[in-house]
């Protein structure tokens, strides 16, 4: 295990100065998301809320997450649905201050797809198989797909995918903007780190503000943009970076 990594039952966590890499780690269950995974995600979110860093989220064994754990899901009743077990964890993940990058290899189905939809940036491999087959199991995709998917690919495409439950492969996912890039499996994590490297070169406060403003409701614009910009305009880091830029230009 890499230095700075912790092993949890369902999640492997590697901590670096400017990022955290979290690997879904139930390969014998194709990384199906169980209660232990959700508990580990909440603990990780608490850490990243306190000390904001970019999060790279991926899966072990050539799979992102093949869905929620059906054995657990079958036993859940109405009260469990109203608790929003997965939904609240994925909302918390989506609302982390710094960007979340999902590096998706192979299956991302059901709850696994919804976990990926909660990320800010999604990249994948040619073996990607992504979709929401929940209606075939007598339930709906209630952990974010019903509102996040249409924000990603548009209403018409999203409702077709949700009602048919069909699986989207890599080329189509890239075509419709479900993912932003396709990389071979060996290159997937390096590509995610390259994105994190690029983010790390920017001002963290500006990155946090950009994510917050981007996710604000439409009726909050342009006020939310201007409020965030007003704070950044007064920051010492803005003056330092702009001075550096002007001095480099004048050389």
C-alpha positions in Angstrom: 0.0 0.0 0.0 1.3 3.5 -0.8 2.7 5.7 2.0 0.0 7.8 3.5 -2.7 5.2 2.7 -5.3 3.9 5.1 -7.2 0.6 4.5 -10.9 0.6 5.3 -13.3 -2.4 4.7 -14.7 -0.8 1.6 -12.4 2.1 0.8 -8.7 2.6 0.3 -7.5 6.2 1.0 -4.2 7.7 0.0 -3.5 11.2 1.2 -1.2 13.6 -0.4 -0.6 17.3 0.4 -3.0 18.7 -2.3 -5.2 15.7 -3.1 -6.7 12.5 -1.8 -7.2 9.3 -3.8 -10.1 7.1 -2.7 -10.5 3.6 -4.2 -13.7 1.7 -3.9 -12.4 -1.7 -2.6 -14.9 -4.5 -2.8 -13.6 -6.3 -6.0 -15.2 -9.6 -5.0 -18.6 -7.7 -5.2 -17.5 -5.6 -8.2 -17.2 -2.7 -5.7 -21.0 -2.7 -5.0 -21.8 0.2 -2.7 -22.8 -1.1 0.8 -23.4 0.6 4.1 -19.8 0.3 5.0 -18.8 2.2 1.8 -21.3 4.9 2.6 -20.0 5.2 6.1 -16.4 5.5 4.8 -17.5 8.1 2.3 -19.0 10.2 5.1 -15.8 10.0 7.1 -13.8 11.1 4.0 -16.2 14.0 3.3 -15.8 15.2 6.9 -12.0 15.2 6.4 -12.2 17.1 3.1 -14.7 19.6 4.4 -12.2 20.4 7.2 -9.1 20.3 5.0 -10.1 21.0 1.4 -8.2 19.0 -1.2 -9.0 17.7 -4.6 -10.5 14.2 -4.5 -9.8 11.4 -7.1 -12.3 8.7 -6.8 -11.8 5.3 -8.5 -12.4 1.6 -8.1 -10.3 -1.5 -7.6 -10.1 -4.5 -9.9 -11.0 -2.9 -13.2 -14.4 -1.8 -12.0 -15.7 1.5 -10.7 -18.8 0.3 -8.9 -21.4 -2.1 -10.4 -24.2 -0.6 -8.3 -25.6 -0.6 -4.8 -25.3 -3.9 -2.9 -28.5 -5.7 -4.0 -28.5 -8.0 -1.0 -28.7 -5.0 1.3 -31.1 -3.1 -1.0 -33.6 -6.0 -1.2 -34.1 -5.8 2.5 -34.6 -2.1 2.7 -38.1 -0.8 3.3 -39.9 2.6 3.0 -38.3 4.1 6.1 -34.9 3.2 4.6 -35.8 4.9 1.3 -36.8 8.1 3.2 -33.4 8.1 5.0 -31.7 8.7 1.6 -28.8 6.5 2.6 -26.9 6.9 -0.7 -28.4 10.1 -1.8 -27.2 12.1 1.2 -23.7 10.8 1.0 -23.5 11.6 -2.7 -24.9 15.1 -2.1 -22.2 15.6 0.5 -19.5 14.4 -1.9 -20.8 16.7 -4.7 -20.7 19.7 -2.3 -17.1 19.2 -1.2 -15.2 22.5 -1.5 -12.5 21.3 -3.9 -13.1 19.4 -7.2 -14.0 15.7 -7.3 -12.6 13.7 -10.2 -14.1 10.3 -11.0 -11.7 8.0 -12.8 -14.0 5.3 -14.1 -12.8 1.9 -15.3 -15.4 -0.7 -16.4 -18.8 -0.9 -14.8 -20.5 2.2 -13.2 -24.0 1.1 -12.8 -27.0 2.1 -10.6 -25.6 3.6 -7.5 -22.1 3.4 -9.0 -23.3 5.7 -11.9 -24.9 8.0 -9.4 -21.7 8.3 -7.4 -19.9 9.2 -10.7 -22.6 11.8 -11.5 -21.8 13.5 -8.2 -18.2 14.2 -9.4 -17.2 17.5 -11.0 -15.1 15.8 -13.7 -15.5 12.3 -15.1 -12.9 10.4 -17.2 -13.1 6.8 -18.2 -11.5 3.8 -20.0 -12.7 2.1 -23.3 -14.3 -0.6 -21.1 -16.8 1.9 -19.6 -20.3 0.6 -19.1 -22.5 3.2 -17.4 -26.2 3.3 -16.7 -29.2 3.1 -14.4 -31.0 -0.2 -14.6 -33.0 0.5 -11.4 -36.5 0.3 -13.0 -35.7 -3.3 -14.1 -35.3 -4.0 -10.4 -38.6 -2.4 -9.4 -37.1 0.8 -8.0 -36.0 4.2 -9.4 -32.6 5.8 -9.4 -33.1 8.0 -6.3 -29.5 8.8 -5.4 -29.1 11.7 -7.8 -29.7 10.4 -11.3 -33.1 11.9 -11.6 -31.7 15.4 -11.3 -28.0 15.2 -11.9 -28.1 13.2 -15.2 -30.2 15.8 -17.0 -27.8 18.6 -15.9 -25.0 16.6 -17.5 -26.5 15.3 -20.7 -29.8 17.2 -21.1 -33.5 16.3 -20.4 -34.2 14.3 -23.5 -31.2 12.0 -23.3 -31.5 11.6 -19.5 -35.1 10.5 -19.4 -34.5 8.1 -22.3 -31.6 6.5 -20.3 -33.5 6.4 -17.1 -36.6 4.9 -18.5 -34.9 2.3 -20.7 -32.2 1.5 -18.2 -29.8 0.8 -21.0 -26.0 0.9 -20.6 -23.9 3.6 -22.2 -20.5 2.5 -23.5 -17.4 4.7 -23.7 -17.7 6.2 -27.2 -21.3 7.3 -26.6 -20.5 8.5 -23.1 -17.8 10.8 -24.6 -20.2 11.9 -27.4 -23.0 13.0 -25.0 -20.7 14.6 -22.5 -21.2 12.0 -19.7 -17.4 11.8 -19.5 -14.8 14.3 -20.8 -12.1 12.0 -21.9 -11.3 8.3 -22.6 -7.9 6.8 -21.6 -6.5 3.3 -21.6 -6.7 1.6 -18.2 -3.0 2.0 -17.5 -3.3 5.7 -18.2 -6.5 6.4 -16.3 -5.0 7.3 -12.9 -2.1 9.3 -14.4 -4.7 11.3 -16.4 -6.7 12.0 -13.3 -3.5 13.1 -11.5 -2.6 15.3 -14.5 -6.0 17.1 -14.0 -5.4 17.4 -10.3 -1.9 18.8 -11.0 -3.4 21.4 -13.2 -5.9 22.3 -10.5 -3.1 22.4 -7.9 -1.3 25.1 -9.9 -4.2 27.5 -9.4 -5.2 29.4 -6.4 -7.2 27.0 -4.1 -9.5 29.9 -3.0 -10.3 30.7 -6.6 -11.0 27.0 -7.3 -13.3 26.7 -4.3 -15.2 29.9 -5.4 -15.5 28.7 -9.0 -17.0 25.4 -7.9 -19.4 27.1 -5.5 -20.5 29.6 -8.0 -20.8 27.0 -10.8 -23.2 24.9 -8.7 -25.3 27.8 -7.5 -29.0 27.9 -8.8 -29.6 30.0 -11.9 -31.6 32.6 -10.0 -28.5 33.4 -7.8 -26.5 34.6 -10.8 -24.9 37.1 -11.4 -25.1 38.1 -7.7 -23.3 35.0 -6.5 -20.5 35.5 -9.1 -20.0 39.1 -8.0 -20.0 38.4 -4.3 -17.3 35.7 -4.8 -15.3 37.9 -7.1 -15.4 40.7 -4.5 -13.8 38.5 -1.9 -11.1 37.3 -4.3 -10.4 40.9 -5.4 -9.2 41.6 -1.9 -7.1 38.5 -1.4 -3.3 38.8 -1.1 -3.0 35.8 -3.4 -4.7 37.6 -6.2 -2.2 40.5 -5.9 0.7 38.1 -5.8 -0.3 36.1 -8.8 -1.2 39.1 -10.9 2.1 40.8 -10.0 4.0 37.7 -10.9 2.2 37.5 -14.2 2.9 41.2 -15.1 6.6 40.8 -14.1 7.0 37.7 -16.3 5.4 39.5 -19.2 7.7 42.5 -18.9 10.9 40.5 -18.9 
